[in-house]
Amino acid sequence: MAKKIVVASGKGGVGKSSVSAGLSCALQRAGHNVLVIDCDIGLRSLDIMLGASEEMLFNWGDVITGRCSADNALTPTAYGPTLLCAPKEFEHEYTAEAMQKLAAEYEDRFEYMIFDSPAGVGMGFKLSAAAADSAIIVATPDEVCVRNGAIAADNLAALGISQSRLIINRFDVKATVKRRLLNIDDVIDSTHLRLLGIVEQDSAVSFNMSRGKPLPPKSNAAKAFARIAARLDGKRVPLKLD
């Protein structure tokens, strides 16, 4: 039975999809069979990040509406995880119950299912959370993103997902020392969430993922995602910066 995790942020622009992609790849490299589901209807990006744009034929909306089988919607990616692409447009058949049935089609085949939520706390957010049993909140260390991350966690709790953990993304040590950004303790205190990991500001993320290339294994971001993946597996891994 798969561990089903929704990755959310509340606010856009915090690098949530790059976290979903990086973490999915790290879990796959750790030996797990991973399915990542792009839930950003109309604004999908994971097919590009995972080097799968040319492989994509169907999306999860096609499964829900009966236009293709569950197997045919699975898109192989260049870097390991299997992808379910997001539809281009919303259809009335996309309901919480339909997403739960969709997840049931795959949960015995994968060890992890990562639902990449769209920004905000609207319908797409609710659909991405419908089949999940835990959550990761992504926040950058600034007041607006932290506040919105806390709101997203509260909304997830109202939907029945009580276990949410925090990833601080794009952490910049120099800016934090100069007090231009919140420090780690400030972010934890403001969100009231247990810290799962810290991903430092790393140009390799935007440079590589926007071109559909894997992160260099020795990049700070790749090492951070590997540590986070190990913690999800229940391993004791120190929280540190590279």
DACOR-V977155 format. One record per residue. N is the residue number from 0. RES is the residue in one small letter. NEAR is the number of other C-alpha atoms within 10 Angstrom. Layout:
BEGIN
n:N res:RES near:NEAR
n:N res:RES near:NEAR
END
This chain:
BEGIN
n:0 res:m near:12
n:1 res:a near:20
n:2 res:k near:15
n:3 res:k near:22
n:4 res:i near:24
n:5 res:v near:28
n:6 res:v near:27
n:7 res:a near:33
n:8 res:s near:34
n:9 res:g near:27
n:10 res:k near:23
n:11 res:g near:15
n:12 res:g near:12
n:13 res:v near:21
n:14 res:g near:17
n:15 res:k near:26
n:16 res:s near:27
n:17 res:s near:20
n:18 res:v near:22
n:19 res:s near:27
n:20 res:a near:25
n:21 res:g near:25
n:22 res:l near:24
n:23 res:s near:29
n:24 res:c near:27
n:25 res:a near:26
n:26 res:l near:24
n:27 res:q near:21
n:28 res:r near:16
n:29 res:a near:13
n:30 res:g near:10
n:31 res:h near:17
n:32 res:n near:19
n:33 res:v near:25
n:34 res:l near:27
n:35 res:v near:26
n:36 res:i near:24
n:37 res:d near:27
n:38 res:c near:28
n:39 res:d near:24
n:40 res:i near:18
n:41 res:g near:12
n:42 res:l near:13
n:43 res:r near:17
n:44 res:s near:20
n:45 res:l near:28
n:46 res:d near:23
n:47 res:i near:16
n:48 res:m near:25
n:49 res:l near:28
n:50 res:g near:19
n:51 res:a near:19
n:52 res:s near:17
n:53 res:e near:10
n:54 res:e near:13
n:55 res:m near:17
n:56 res:l near:13
n:57 res:f near:20
n:58 res:n near:23
n:59 res:w near:27
n:60 res:g near:26
n:61 res:d near:18
n:62 res:v near:18
n:63 res:i near:19
n:64 res:t near:14
n:65 res:g near:10
n:66 res:r near:14
n:67 res:c near:16
n:68 res:s near:15
n:69 res:a near:19
n:70 res:d near:10
n:71 res:n near:16
n:72 res:a near:20
n:73 res:l near:22
n:74 res:t near:23
n:75 res:p near:18
n:76 res:t near:22
n:77 res:a near:17
n:78 res:y near:20
n:79 res:g near:19
n:80 res:p near:26
n:81 res:t near:23
n:82 res:l near:27
n:83 res:l near:25
n:84 res:c near:28
n:85 res:a near:24
n:86 res:p near:19
n:87 res:k near:13
n:88 res:e near:10
n:89 res:f near:13
n:90 res:e near:12
n:91 res:h near:6
n:92 res:e near:12
n:93 res:y near:16
n:94 res:t near:16
n:95 res:a near:17
n:96 res:e near:13
n:97 res:a near:18
n:98 res:m near:22
n:99 res:q near:16
n:100 res:k near:14
n:101 res:l near:17
n:102 res:a near:20
n:103 res:a near:14
n:104 res:e near:14
n:105 res:y near:17
n:106 res:e near:16
n:107 res:d near:11
n:108 res:r near:14
n:109 res:f near:17
n:110 res:e near:18
n:111 res:y near:22
n:112 res:m near:27
n:113 res:i near:26
n:114 res:f near:29
n:115 res:d near:30
n:116 res:s near:26
n:117 res:p near:28
n:118 res:a near:19
n:119 res:g near:18
n:120 res:v near:19
n:121 res:g near:11
n:122 res:m near:14
n:123 res:g near:21
n:124 res:f near:25
n:125 res:k near:20
n:126 res:l near:22
n:127 res:s near:25
n:128 res:a near:29
n:129 res:a near:23
n:130 res:a near:23
n:131 res:a near:23
n:132 res:d near:16
n:133 res:s near:19
n:134 res:a near:24
n:135 res:i near:27
n:136 res:i near:28
n:137 res:v near:31
n:138 res:a near:32
n:139 res:t near:28
n:140 res:p near:24
n:141 res:d near:16
n:142 res:e near:15
n:143 res:v near:11
n:144 res:c near:21
n:145 res:v near:26
n:146 res:r near:17
n:147 res:n near:21
n:148 res:g near:28
n:149 res:a near:24
n:150 res:i near:18
n:151 res:a near:25
n:152 res:a near:27
n:153 res:d near:16
n:154 res:n near:19
n:155 res:l near:25
n:156 res:a near:15
n:157 res:a near:10
n:158 res:l near:12
n:159 res:g near:14
n:160 res:i near:20
n:161 res:s near:15
n:162 res:q near:15
n:163 res:s near:25
n:164 res:r near:20
n:165 res:l near:26
n:166 res:i near:24
n:167 res:i near:21
n:168 res:n near:23
n:169 res:r near:20
n:170 res:f near:22
n:171 res:d near:18
n:172 res:v near:16
n:173 res:k near:10
n:174 res:a near:13
n:175 res:t near:15
n:176 res:v near:11
n:177 res:k near:9
n:178 res:r near:10
n:179 res:r near:13
n:180 res:l near:19
n:181 res:l near:20
n:182 res:n near:17
n:183 res:i near:15
n:184 res:d near:9
n:185 res:d near:15
n:186 res:v near:26
n:187 res:i near:20
n:188 res:d near:11
n:189 res:s near:13
n:190 res:t near:23
n:191 res:h near:14
n:192 res:l near:19
n:193 res:r near:15
n:194 res:l near:19
n:195 res:l near:18
n:196 res:g near:23
n:197 res:i near:24
n:198 res:v near:24
n:199 res:e near:19
n:200 res:q near:16
n:201 res:d near:16
n:202 res:s near:12
n:203 res:a near:17
n:204 res:v near:24
n:205 res:s near:14
n:206 res:f near:13
n:207 res:n near:15
n:208 res:m near:21
n:209 res:s near:16
n:210 res:r near:13
n:211 res:g near:19
n:212 res:k near:17
n:213 res:p near:20
n:214 res:l near:20
n:215 res:p near:13
n:216 res:p near:11
n:217 res:k near:8
n:218 res:s near:15
n:219 res:n near:20
n:220 res:a near:27
n:221 res:a near:22
n:222 res:k near:19
n:223 res:a near:22
n:224 res:f near:23
n:225 res:a near:23
n:226 res:r near:25
n:227 res:i near:24
n:228 res:a near:24
n:229 res:a near:16
n:230 res:r near:16
n:231 res:l near:13
n:232 res:d near:12
n:233 res:g near:9
n:234 res:k near:11
n:235 res:r near:10
n:236 res:v near:13
n:237 res:p near:10
n:238 res:l near:13
n:239 res:k near:10
n:240 res:l near:14
n:241 res:d near:9
END
